[in-house]
Structure formats: C-alpha cells, structure tokens
C-alpha cells in the first residue's frame, strides 16, 4: 500500500488498462536505471483537458529531443487522454504521461531494438486555495545546479527534487533559481516578475522548461493590456521587483509575496497578477462551459 494513493485506480501501461496495484515494469527499464525517458502532465477541469494540444506538442518535442520513437500519433495520444479521463471519473485532475526508452541490457548507449514503455495515470488535484491566491506564497533564492537541457521534460528530476527539498528545508513554498546571476525558474514552476507594470519573463531557451503557461500568459497579457518582455533577468531585479509570480499546470498562477524573508512590493498580490489571475480563471470557466 502507498499512503494517499488509490491502488485501485485504473492506469494505462503498454496497451493495457489495469489497476495501479497490478501495473509492473522491469527493473531493467531504462527509465528506472538511467532516468532515460520523458513525461508530461495535462491538467483537466470538470473532466476536460486544458490546453491539451500544447501539452502533447511538448510531449512530442521531448520525445524527439532524446530520439525516442513511439508508435502513437497525435490522435492516439488524444484518445488515450480522453479514455483515461473517462475511466477515472474525476473532475479536476491531472493526466500524467510517461515514456521511457524501454527494457534493455544495462549499457549507456541507446539499445538498438528496445520497445518504449508507455505509462499513463490520472490523479486528482485541488485548485489553489483562496489564501494562496489572496495572500501569496513565500520563496527563497538558490543557485541552479541542474544540467543544460532543462527544456526537455525529462524524468531525470533529481535536480528539481533537490531544489524542492531546499524549499521545504527553508520553510517556504518554492525556490527561485539563478544560473550565472540570471533567473531561470522554480523547482517545479516558471517564474515571472513585474516592474512598473511590465511583465518580465526569462528567455525560452535550454536553461528552462517552457511551461505551457508561457503561451497562456502571453495571451492573457495581450488581452489585459499588460506589456510583456522576454529577456535575461538579473538576480537584483528579482529582489527589487514590484511583483513575483509563479505558474505551473497545477498551481495555475500564484503571487509570491515573501521573497528571501522580505515582502515583495507592499507584501500583497499586485495589479499585474490580478489581471492575469482574472484572465486565467475566465479561461478555465470557458473550458468548463464549452
């Protein structure tokens, strides 16, 4: 038994739908041995996937980036997500998809004839609380010690795990990472700042995972009249920002109001956040009513 996990929930593994408790993979699976695989998470509201095309596009980009070829096209992925949502019967939930290079002899080089392992499960999640939305989160700065291909949504997440534990050890909700003095991202979120009403985001390059929220926030900024700039952001700019925000599939968009133990701006969620939050809520409402 795994505390907090429904072992009777239905998962997908290599063409079969079965109980989570009955799903097994080989200890020689390269995902287990090397972390040789990728994943993505599609959020759903009222059982409807949110921005699924964007998530599946990133899934396909990640597969291409590490040369894993799966006998599934876009329609197959869409069918799998829909079927998993139907079987789960859940409302607000996340669909987790993982693909590894499969089972092979333990050698570092790509095996010639391995068959990828495809796994999918659905789990409930709770939307951000009113306290989180209205009072904000806390964060601290740490150095970004991860590898140089953070744009690949890899199952090799030890760097992110260590970053998240740094947040736990510091008694805060999230970390804000910096490489060579410039902002990258959080442990499991993208980080944005606002200064003088302008929304700033780090470049979408190999040093960050381009969250699906990037495209959404661009759209919401345009709709709400918020100017958006993507450029390198120095550490001192984050420390002196009027607003700091994080985005992710399950946290949506939330303000950071305490950074390195000090208030951000006046210590309350700011105007830019409020505009983007309203737009985000409307996007979810439109999905649920469609």
Secondary structure by P-SEA (a helix, b strand, c coil): ccccccccbbbbccccccccccbbbbccccccccccccbbbbbbccccccaaaaaaaaaaaaaaaacccccccaaaaaaaaaaaaaaacccbbbbbbbbcccccccccccccbbbbbbbbbbbbbbccccccccccbbbbbbcccccccccccccccaaaaaaaaaaaaacccbbbbbccccccccccbbbbbbcccbbbbcccccccccccaaaaaaaaaaaabbbbbbccccaaaaaaccbbbbbcccccccccccccccccccccccaaaaaaaaaaaaaaaaaaac
